[in-house]
Amino acid sequence: MIREGDRVRVVPREPSPPAQKFANQKGYVTMTSPSIYGPLLFVQLDNNLDGIDIAFEEVNLEEVPPLED
């Protein structure tokens, strides 16, 4: 289970426009929120200079091991 503060990579496993657009990018989970489709995880991507968090379903994220970063 992915939690706030975890380092993650976007891996598009289900058809989702944000997951496909930001595939293979890394960032940190800043917030979680319930939704009718399951929990949404808001991620601050490393190369997002605008400071905007992007919402992903948990199935489209994977934790990044500390040594891989």
C-alpha positions in Angstrom: 0.0 0.0 0.0 1.3 3.4 -1.0 1.2 6.2 1.6 1.8 9.9 1.8 5.5 10.7 1.5 6.4 7.6 -0.5 8.5 7.8 -3.6 6.7 6.5 -6.6 6.9 5.9 -10.3 4.0 6.2 -12.7 3.3 2.9 -14.4 0.1 3.0 -16.7 -1.5 -0.3 -16.0 -5.1 0.9 -16.8 -6.2 3.4 -19.4 -5.9 6.7 -17.7 -4.9 9.9 -19.5 -2.7 11.2 -16.6 -0.9 7.8 -16.2 -0.2 7.6 -19.9 1.0 11.2 -20.2 3.3 10.9 -17.2 4.5 7.3 -17.7 7.8 6.4 -16.0 8.1 9.7 -14.2 9.0 9.7 -10.5 7.7 11.8 -7.6 6.4 11.9 -4.1 2.9 11.3 -2.9 1.7 14.5 -1.2 -1.9 13.6 -0.3 -4.5 10.9 -0.6 -8.2 11.3 -1.1 -11.2 8.9 -1.3 -13.2 8.8 -4.5 -16.0 6.7 -5.9 -13.4 4.9 -8.0 -11.1 4.1 -5.0 -8.4 6.2 -3.4 -6.7 8.9 -5.4 -3.0 9.6 -4.7 -1.7 13.1 -5.5 1.8 13.1 -6.7 4.3 15.9 -7.0 6.4 14.8 -10.0 10.1 15.6 -10.1 10.1 17.5 -13.4 6.9 19.4 -12.7 8.2 22.9 -12.1 4.7 24.4 -11.8 4.3 22.7 -8.4 1.0 21.1 -9.3 0.1 17.8 -7.8 -1.4 15.2 -10.2 -4.0 12.7 -9.1 -3.5 9.0 -9.9 -5.2 5.8 -9.0 -3.0 3.5 -6.9 -3.0 0.8 -9.5 -1.0 3.2 -11.8 1.8 3.8 -9.3 4.6 1.7 -7.9 6.9 2.4 -5.0 10.5 3.2 -6.0 13.1 1.4 -3.9 15.5 3.8 -2.1 18.5 2.5 -3.9 17.0 3.0 -7.3 16.4 6.7 -6.9 
